[in-house]
Amino acid sequence: MNLVFMGTPEFAVVTLKALLAAGHEIACVYSQPPRPAGRGQRLKLSPVHEFSTSRRIEVRAPLSLRDAAAQETFAALDADAAVVVAYGLLLPRAVLDAPRLGCFNVHASLLPRWRGAAPIQRAIMAGDTETGVCIMRMEEGLDTGPVCRRGRIAILPTTTAGSLHDDLAELGARLMVETLAQPSIPRADQAAAGVTYARKIEKSETHIDFAKPAVDVRNHVHGLSPFPGAWTMVSGSRIKIMNCEVLEQSGAAGVALDDQLVVGCGVHALRLTRLQRQGKEAMDAGEFLRGFPVPAGSGFS
């Protein structure tokens, strides 16, 4: 097919690569404009923009698609379909209607659960035992369109947002290629029941509350790992917890129960297995303790 691709982060690059490998023509790529990054605040291209440039594919990075001129140049591409993966801009009706077959989105949840901005993190934080990817034909509503194809992935006690991100990116790429290969693309309306919204992660949510049950704290930690990272204060230092495991022990919430990073919670306890000090790389517990001992009785606040 002759496709327009619309995406911004690394998650989207996986689908773009799969479409090219499948033999589709990419008439143009749309991505978010370059943003200031790093200490020098130099403008940095998005991962999709960088990859597309390396493949000599035209890239457009408009601030909006709401003006008539932008919509006309989009329609002039005469695309069979648009593939949208974590693009970051709302598509107005004129854009949605321009491709012959419509616009198709890779959404990282089992719709209608977790519509919105942060479905990967919210699924883990909520304690879901599975999630997946839906290929959705887009409408003007927020992730309300009919689903063309879906795939499922289990969420394990060891699953983090980072590992799930990678698995869902691969699954979404495969499902999108399979969807576009069908002679007639099926569509099924989403169920009216079970709608939840995956609101954007706020900084205020990243602090760890060890008064909660250990399972809930683990889900909170893993849902925010590796970015933005859930944190706690220990001996005056701010520490991010990247990985942990639940233990059927008991002790005072927020207190180290030994010198090996076992911390009491409201119910049971957690062993902290991967941590990060400010200005340092993330490291496993053993390496962390060699440079930052945490004796039994230390408080986590």
N, C-alpha and C positions, 0 to 999 in steps of 0.2 A: 504493500500500500504506500501511498504518498501521505506521510504523517507530519504533523506538527508536534513537537515534544515540549512540554512545559514543566519545569522542575528546577529545584535549587540545591538541596543538600546532597551529601554522599549517598543517602538512601535512594535518591532518584537516579543517580548515575548507573546503578545496577540494572535498572529497567532499560535505560537508554542503550547500554551496551548490548543487552539481550535483543532489543529491537533491531539494532544494526546487524547483529550476528544472524538474525532470522531473515535478513535480506530486505527489510523495509527501507524505503527512501525517507530520509528526514529532510523535509523541505526547509525547515527553520526550527531553531530552539529558542524558547522564551525562558528567561531566568530572572531572578531578583537582581537589581542593580548592585554594582560593587559597593562594599561597605568598608569603613575604616576598621583596621584591625592591627593588633600588636602595639608595642610601645610607641612606635613612630606614627601610628594611626594612618598608615598608608592604605589606599583603597585596595581591597582584595576581591578578586573574582570569586564567585560561588563555585563549588566543586563541579556542578553541571556546566557552567560557563567555561571553566578551565578545560574540562574534558572535550567539550564540543569544539573549542578553538584548536585543540590538538588534532582533531579529526577534520578540520577545515569546514566545519558546519557553521552556517550563518547563525549568529546569536543576537537576539534583541532583548533589551533589558528596560522596558518602559516602567515608569513609576505607577502607571495606571492604564487600564484598558477601557476606561469609561468614555473617552472622547471619541468622536466620530472618525477622526483621521486614523487613530490606532486600530479601530474596528475594521475600517476599510482595508488597511494594509494586511491585517490578519486574514480577512475574507479573500483577498487577492491571491493568497497562497494556494487556494483551490484544493484543500486537503481532503483526503478520504475520511480521516479521523484525527482528532487531537488526543494525545496521551498526556495525562496530568498526574504528576507525582510530587506531592509536597511543594507545590509551586509557591504559595504564599500570597497570591492575589486572588480576589474574588473575580469570577468570570461573569460578565453581564450577559443578558439574553442574546444579544447580537453575536457574541463570540461563541456561546454554546451552540447556536443554531448554524454557524457558518460551515463547519465540516459536513461532508455528505452523510456520514454515519453518526455524527455527534462527537461528544467529548467523553473520554473514558478515564476514570480515576483509579489509581491503586490506593486503597485505604487500608491502614494497618489495624483493623479490628473486625470482629464478626458483627457487622451492622444488623440491627440498629443499635447495638451496644457500642458505646464509646464513639459517638460522633464528635468531631471537633479536633482540637489542636494537638493533644498529647495522648493519643490512644495507647501507645506502647507503655508509657509510664503509668498511666491510670489503671490499666489492666493488672499490672503487678501490684501496685499499691493497694488495690481493692481486694487482693487475695484471689483473683480469678485463677482457675486451674487450667484454662485454655484460652487461646485467642486465635487470631488468624489474619487473613487478608481477604478483602472483597474487591472485585473489579466492578465498579459502579458506573452506570451511564449518568452523567452529571445533569442535575437540574439547578435551578436558582437557589433552592433551599440548602441549608448547611448539611451536607452528606445525606440528603433525603432521597436520592435517585434510586432507580431499580438496580438490583444486583444481577450481574451477568455470570459471575463465577465466584466461588469462594473456596478457601483452603484453610485447614485448621492446624494449630501447633499447640502442644502441651506447654504449660508454664510449670516448671519444676521448682522445688525449694532452692535450687542453685541458680535459677534463671535471673539474670539482671537485665536492665533496660538495654545495655550495650549488646549483650549476646542475643537478646530477642530482636533487637533492631536488625542485626546482620541476617538472622534466620528469616525474618519477615521480608527483608529486601530481596533475598533470593527467591522466596516463594512468590512474592508479588510480581517479580520479573517473569517468572515462568508462567504464572496464570495470565498475565497480560498477553504474552506471545500466543498462548493457547486460545485465548479469547478471540484475538484478531485473526486467527487461522480458521475459524469456523465460517462456513458459507453463509450461515444466518446466525447472528449473535442473539442468544436467548436473553430474556430479561424477566426478573421476578420482583414485584413490589416488596419493599421491606415491611415487616410486621409492624402493626401499630403499637403493640405492647413491647415492653423491654427496652425502650429508648433511654439511653444515658448519655451524658455529655462529658467529654474529656477536656475540661478547661485547661488553659495554659498553666504550667507550673510556676508558682510564685516563690520568690525568695523566702517569704515568711513560712513556707511549708518545709523548708529544708532542715530545720532544727529537730534533733531526735528527742523524743519523749520516752525515757525508759520506764515511766510509770505504766505504759501500755503493755499488753501481753507481748511476749517475745515474738510470737508469730507475726503480729501486726508491725512490730518494730523492724523485723527482718524484711517484710514486704515493703515497708517505707524505704529502708536502706537500699534494697535491690532495685526498687522502682526508680531511684534517683542516681543509680550507678551506671556509668562513671560521671555523668554530667546531669545536673549541676553538683551532685554529691550531697549526701546527708551528713550533718556535722554535729559534734558535741565538744564541750570544753573539758579538758583534762589537765590538771596541774598548771592552769593558766594558759594552756595552748589550745588553739582551735584545731581539731582533728576531724578529717572526713573519714567516714567508714564506708568502704567499698563493697565488702563481702562479709557475711556472718552466717552462723548456723545456730539453730535452736537446740538447747539442751534442757532436759527434764530435771533441772536443778532449781533450787529456790534460794532466795536471799534478798536483801534490801535492794529496792529498785534504784538503779543508777550508781551502784557501788561495786567495785571490783571484788569478786569472790575469791580470787587467787592472784598470782602474779603472772598469769598466762592469758590475760585479756578475756576472762569470763566475767560477764557483767550481769547483775540481777535485773530483772524486769518485773512488771506488775504481776505477771504469771510466768513462771519458768525463768530461763536465763538465756543469754546469747554468748557464743564464743566469737570474738571479732577476729577475722582471718586475713583481712587485707585493709590497710589503712593508709592515710596520706596526711602528713604534716604540711602546714602552710609553707610554700616555697620549695617543697620536696616532691619527688616522684612517689607514686603509690607503691607500696611494698607489702610483702607478706608479713604475718605477725612476728615470726622469729626475727627477721631482719629489723623490723620496726622496734622491737623490744631491746635489741642490742644498742640502739642509739637513744631510746626513750623508754626507760623502765617504768612500768606501772604497777607499783606494789599492791598487794591485797589491801582493801580498805580505801583505795583511791576513789574519789567521787567523779562521776560523769554528769555534767550539768548542761 
